[in-house]
Amino acid sequence: MSYLAHSATPASSQICNSLITRNMNFKLLYLLLAVCTAAPSAFAQAQDWSLKRDTDGMQVYLRDVPGSPIKQIKIEATLNASLDAVVSVLKDIDAYQEWIYKCQSAKRLQPSTQNSSHYYCRVDFPWPMSDRDFIAKSKLWQDENDRTVYIEVEGLPNDREPVQDVVRIPELKISYALKPLPNEQVQMTYILHSDPAGDIPTWLVNMVVDNGPLNTVKGMREMLKKDAYRQASLSYLK
């Protein structure tokens, strides 16, 4: 060992040091890649949403959407009703105008099933702007383990002919996660991204983007007080 150490030339020592340094760099690079690939989802979950406000038991979050200038909104709220009641309200399309903010009219385009709905909704916009409308399909499923109900709503702007003097909403995505809690309560996560189209400035849309959804959740809370929903029992829910 001592012979090798003392007999090494400067050139061989330089090569040896270079190999050691390169090996350390590869190990460091590997470690960094491992961290970056293992942790991005957790980091994204922590950083994606920013809290805009906490009001009346509702937490309102916003985040950017790639490829869109319009913010996405998320509202988390606890509803004082059973899971059956909440799902019944969301499935009752004929009553949407009673609680969805500025919904002027709503109608089924096809008979609903326990897992899907296909409907039209017209939204009242203040003068001088034109009203908006959208056509959507919803899908419902339930997690068998924790009984959480998921509802995904997607806009279908080309599903029907445009209505005269009404602007068709070109993009609409809504999702609900409804987790039953003890004592007849439901933890709701409501996520919405929509483009109202037309010539409304983006900055104005983003400034008031949470106004409609907040009032919609408030309207839902009022609907859930009605006996027709409080007494609902849906056989397809666990």
C-alpha positions in Angstrom: 0.0 0.0 0.0 2.8 2.5 0.9 4.8 1.5 -2.2 1.8 2.3 -4.4 1.1 5.6 -2.7 4.7 6.8 -2.8 5.4 5.6 -6.4 2.3 7.2 -8.0 3.2 9.9 -10.5 1.6 13.3 -10.6 -0.3 12.3 -13.8 -1.7 9.2 -12.2 -2.7 11.1 -9.1 -4.5 13.6 -11.2 -6.4 10.8 -13.1 -7.3 9.2 -9.8 -8.6 12.4 -8.3 -10.6 13.1 -11.5 -12.2 9.7 -11.4 -13.1 10.1 -7.7 -14.6 13.6 -8.4 -16.5 12.2 -11.3 -17.9 9.4 -9.3 -19.0 11.8 -6.5 -20.7 14.0 -9.1 -22.6 11.0 -10.5 -23.7 10.0 -7.0 -24.8 13.6 -6.3 -26.7 13.8 -9.7 -28.4 10.5 -9.0 -29.4 11.7 -5.5 -30.9 14.9 -6.9 -32.8 13.0 -9.6 -34.2 10.6 -7.0 -35.4 13.5 -4.9 -36.8 15.4 -7.8 -38.7 12.4 -9.2 -40.0 11.2 -5.9 -41.2 14.5 -4.4 -42.7 16.7 -7.1 -46.3 15.6 -6.6 -46.1 16.4 -2.9 -44.5 19.7 -3.6 -47.0 20.6 -6.3 -49.9 19.7 -4.0 -48.5 22.1 -1.4 -47.7 24.9 -3.8 -50.5 24.6 -6.5 -53.3 26.3 -4.7 -53.2 29.7 -3.0 -55.8 30.6 -0.4 -57.8 33.7 -1.5 -60.2 33.9 1.4 -61.8 32.0 4.3 -65.4 33.1 4.7 -68.6 31.7 6.2 -67.0 28.2 6.7 -65.8 28.1 3.1 -62.1 28.1 2.1 -61.5 29.5 -1.4 -58.4 28.7 -3.3 -57.1 29.8 -6.8 -54.4 28.5 -9.1 -53.2 29.0 -12.6 -54.2 26.6 -15.4 -51.6 25.8 -18.1 -52.7 27.3 -21.4 -55.5 29.4 -20.0 -55.5 33.0 -18.7 -58.5 32.2 -16.4 -57.8 31.0 -12.8 -59.2 27.7 -11.5 -61.1 27.9 -8.3 -61.5 25.4 -5.5 -63.9 25.7 -2.6 -63.8 23.4 0.5 -66.8 23.4 2.8 -68.6 21.2 5.3 -72.3 20.7 4.5 -74.8 19.9 7.3 -76.6 17.2 5.4 -76.4 13.6 4.5 -74.5 12.3 1.5 -77.9 11.2 -0.1 -79.2 14.7 0.4 -76.2 16.4 -1.3 -76.2 14.1 -4.2 -80.0 14.5 -4.6 -79.5 18.3 -4.9 -76.8 17.9 -7.5 -78.8 15.5 -9.5 -82.0 17.6 -9.5 -81.4 19.5 -12.7 -84.9 20.9 -12.9 -84.2 22.9 -9.6 -80.8 24.3 -10.6 -82.2 27.8 -11.2 -83.2 27.8 -7.5 -79.7 27.7 -6.2 -77.0 27.9 -8.9 -75.9 31.5 -9.0 -77.5 33.4 -11.9 -78.9 30.2 -13.5 -81.8 31.4 -15.5 -83.0 28.0 -16.7 -81.9 24.4 -16.8 -83.3 21.3 -18.5 -82.4 17.7 -19.1 -81.4 16.9 -22.7 -81.6 13.2 -22.0 -83.1 11.1 -19.2 -80.7 11.0 -16.3 -79.3 7.7 -14.9 -77.9 7.2 -11.5 -74.4 7.6 -12.9 -74.8 10.3 -15.6 -76.7 13.4 -16.6 -76.9 15.4 -19.8 -78.3 18.9 -19.5 -78.5 22.5 -20.7 -78.1 25.6 -18.5 -78.6 29.3 -19.3 -76.8 31.9 -17.2 -78.0 35.4 -16.7 -75.3 38.1 -17.3 -75.9 41.8 -16.5 -76.6 44.2 -19.3 -75.0 45.1 -21.7 -73.4 41.7 -21.8 -75.1 38.8 -23.5 -76.3 35.8 -21.4 -74.1 32.7 -21.4 -75.2 29.1 -21.8 -73.6 25.7 -21.6 -74.3 22.1 -22.3 -72.7 19.5 -20.0 -72.5 15.9 -19.2 -71.8 14.6 -15.7 -70.5 11.3 -14.4 -70.9 10.0 -10.9 -69.1 7.2 -9.1 -68.4 6.2 -5.5 -65.3 4.9 -3.7 -66.3 1.7 -2.0 -63.8 2.1 0.8 -64.5 5.5 2.2 -67.9 6.1 0.5 -66.7 9.4 -1.1 -68.8 10.3 -4.1 -67.1 11.9 -7.1 -68.9 13.9 -9.8 -67.2 15.2 -12.9 -68.9 17.7 -15.2 -67.6 18.5 -18.6 -68.9 21.1 -21.0 -69.9 20.1 -24.6 -70.0 23.4 -26.5 -70.7 21.8 -29.8 -73.4 19.4 -28.7 -76.3 21.6 -29.7 -76.8 24.5 -32.1 -76.0 28.0 -30.6 -78.9 30.0 -29.2 -79.5 33.4 -30.7 -78.1 36.3 -28.7 -76.5 33.9 -26.2 -72.8 33.2 -25.9 -71.9 29.6 -25.6 -69.3 28.9 -22.9 -66.5 27.2 -24.7 -64.8 25.5 -21.8 -66.3 24.1 -18.6 -64.9 21.6 -16.1 -66.4 21.0 -12.7 -65.6 18.3 -10.1 -67.1 17.5 -6.8 -65.6 15.2 -4.1 -68.2 14.5 -1.4 -66.9 12.7 1.6 -69.4 11.6 4.3 -68.6 12.6 7.8 -70.1 11.5 11.1 -73.3 13.2 12.4 -74.9 13.6 8.9 -72.3 15.9 7.4 -70.4 16.0 4.1 -67.0 17.5 3.4 -67.2 18.9 -0.1 -64.4 19.9 -2.4 -65.7 21.8 -5.4 -63.4 22.7 -8.3 -64.4 24.8 -11.2 -62.6 26.1 -14.3 -64.6 28.0 -16.9 -64.1 30.5 -19.7 -67.0 32.9 -20.1 -65.8 33.9 -23.6 -66.8 37.1 -25.2 -64.9 40.4 -24.7 -64.7 40.4 -20.9 -61.2 41.4 -19.8 -59.3 38.5 -18.3 -58.2 40.6 -15.3 -61.9 41.3 -14.5 -62.8 37.7 -14.8 -60.1 36.6 -12.4 -61.0 39.4 -10.0 -64.5 38.1 -9.5 -63.9 34.4 -10.4 -65.0 33.2 -7.0 -68.2 35.2 -6.7 -70.4 32.8 -8.6 -69.1 29.6 -7.0 -69.3 31.1 -3.5 -72.9 32.1 -4.0 -73.6 28.7 -5.5 -72.4 26.9 -2.4 -74.5 29.2 -0.3 -77.5 28.4 -2.4 -76.8 24.7 -2.1 -76.7 25.0 1.7 -80.2 26.6 1.6 -81.5 23.8 -0.7 -80.2 21.2 1.7 -82.6 22.6 4.4 -85.6 21.4 2.4 -87.3 18.3 3.6 -87.5 16.9 0.1 -83.7 16.6 0.1 -83.1 15.9 3.8 -85.3 12.9 3.6 -83.7 11.6 0.4 -82.5 8.0 0.2 -80.6 6.9 -2.8 -80.4 3.1 -3.2 -77.2 3.2 -5.4 -75.2 5.0 -2.7 -73.5 3.0 0.1 
